[in-house]
């Protein structure tokens, strides 16, 4: 089942240097993350810091959400059940 993104929230996780954003699969909540590497190499963030990361994420949000849904549908989840999008996922 494709992920849905009904809440347009995102947060910078400084300890992981990524952006986390929520998704839904049916009634199940799924946490998705976009790596700092993907933010700088693929989304144009000038630095792996909150404000440039938010701008890059917001500009590319539709593509990022499609990638997250595709990875989720393919069962490509991290051990903790999250979906992690790295720079290699943009190829």
N, C-alpha and C positions, 0 to 999 in steps of 0.2 A: 504494500500500500504506500503510495507516495506521501512524503511528509508534507504537512501544511505548516504555515508560519503566520498564525493569526495575531501574534503579538510582535510588534516591530521594536523589540527591545534588543539591545546588545550591550555587553559590558567588557571592559578591558580587564584581563586577568594578569596582573603584573608579575605574579610568581611564575606563570607559564609563558608570559609574553605572547598572548594570543587574545582574540576576541571570542567570547562565548555568546551564543544566541539560542533561544528556545525554539523548539518545533513540536509538532504533534503528529502522532500516527494513530488515527482513531482517537481513543481517549487517553492513550499513553503519551506521557511527556518524554521528549528526547532532547538531550543537550548536544548542541553542535559547537564545534570550535574551528576557527580559522587561524592557522599558524602565522607567526610573525614573518617567517620566510615567505609564505604565500602573499602576505600583505605587502611586503616590499618588492618582491620579484614579479608578482603577477598582477597586483592591484594598484601599484603605483604609490604606495605609502612612502614618504620620504624618510621615515624613521619608524622603528618599532616602539612607538610611544603612543599614549592614548589619543590625542587629538588628530595627528596625521592618520592613525589607524582607523579611527571612526570615519573620517572623510573618505578614505579609500574604500572602506567596507560599504558605506552608504552608496557610493557611486556604482559599485559592482554588486549590490545586494541581490538582484534578481539572478545573476549567474551563480553567485555563491550558494543561494538557496537551491537552485537546480542541481548543483554538484552535490550538496549535502543529501538531497533526496535520492539522487542516483546511487550514491554510496550506501545509503541506508537500505534501499531496495535490493542492492547486491549483497547485503549482509556484511559489508566492510566496516565493522565496528571495532572500536578499541575494547580492551579487556573490561573496562568499566561501563561499556554500553554506549559511550558517546560516539559521535561522528566527528572525526578529525580530518579537515581539509588541509592538505599541504600543497606546496607549489607544483608537485608532480601531477596533481589532480586537474590542473588547468590545461594539460597537454592533450 
